[in-house]
Structure formats: C-alpha cells, structure tokens
Amino acid sequence: IASAIFWGVLKATVGIRVSEEDELMGLDIAEHGMEAYSGFVKDANTVPASPPAERV
C-alpha cells in the first residue's frame, strides 16, 4: 500500500515517464549527454552484416 501511495504522489508531482523525444533520442543522451554504445547504428534502413543463420 505504501509503494502505491508513493508512486501516486510521484506521478502526480514530477511524473514517471520521459518525453517521447527523449525516448526516441535515447535516454543515455537525454540523461547523461553521451551515447553509451556508440558502435551501434541507429538507422532503420540498414541491413544486417550477415544473413540470418539457418536452423538445423
């Protein structure tokens, strides 16, 4: 019961969700100002480096 009250107060005062813009940009950038995993490509038009493995 105490945790439900706590989350209710938190949600009503400061909120418990980030903005959609921050979510799309990545929380590592929005919260810390830098990318956590800079080696990953974020482009939706990229193709995998190798074809999917064949199931045997």
C-alpha positions as CSV (number, residue, x, y, z in Angstrom):
1,I,0.0,0.0,0.0
2,A,2.8,2.4,0.9
3,S,4.5,1.9,-2.5
4,A,1.2,2.6,-4.4
5,I,0.9,5.9,-2.5
6,F,4.5,6.7,-3.2
7,W,4.1,6.1,-6.9
8,G,0.8,8.0,-7.0
9,V,2.4,11.1,-5.4
10,L,5.5,10.8,-7.6
11,K,3.3,10.5,-10.8
12,A,1.2,13.5,-9.7
13,T,4.1,15.8,-8.9
14,V,7.1,15.2,-11.2
15,G,5.9,12.3,-13.4
16,I,7.3,8.9,-14.0
17,R,7.7,9.0,-17.8
18,V,10.2,10.7,-20.1
19,S,9.2,12.6,-23.1
20,E,8.7,10.9,-26.4
21,E,11.5,12.9,-27.9
22,D,13.9,11.8,-25.1
23,E,12.8,8.2,-25.6
24,L,13.5,8.3,-29.3
25,M,16.8,10.0,-29.0
26,G,17.9,7.6,-26.3
27,L,17.9,8.0,-22.5
28,D,21.7,7.8,-22.4
29,I,21.9,11.0,-24.4
30,A,19.0,12.7,-22.7
31,E,20.1,11.9,-19.2
32,H,23.9,11.8,-19.5
33,G,24.7,13.8,-22.6
34,M,26.6,11.0,-24.3
35,E,26.0,7.6,-26.1
36,A,26.5,4.5,-24.0
37,Y,27.1,2.2,-27.0
38,S,28.4,4.4,-29.8
39,G,29.3,1.4,-32.1
40,F,25.6,0.6,-32.9
41,V,23.9,2.1,-36.0
42,K,20.5,3.7,-35.3
43,D,19.3,3.9,-38.9
44,A,16.2,1.8,-39.6
45,N,17.3,1.4,-43.3
46,T,20.4,-0.6,-42.6
47,V,20.7,-4.3,-43.4
48,P,22.3,-7.0,-41.3
49,A,26.0,-7.6,-41.8
50,S,25.3,-11.3,-42.5
51,P,22.2,-13.3,-43.5
52,P,20.2,-14.9,-40.7
53,A,21.5,-18.3,-39.5
54,E,19.9,-21.4,-40.9
55,R,18.0,-23.6,-38.5
56,V,19.0,-27.2,-38.5
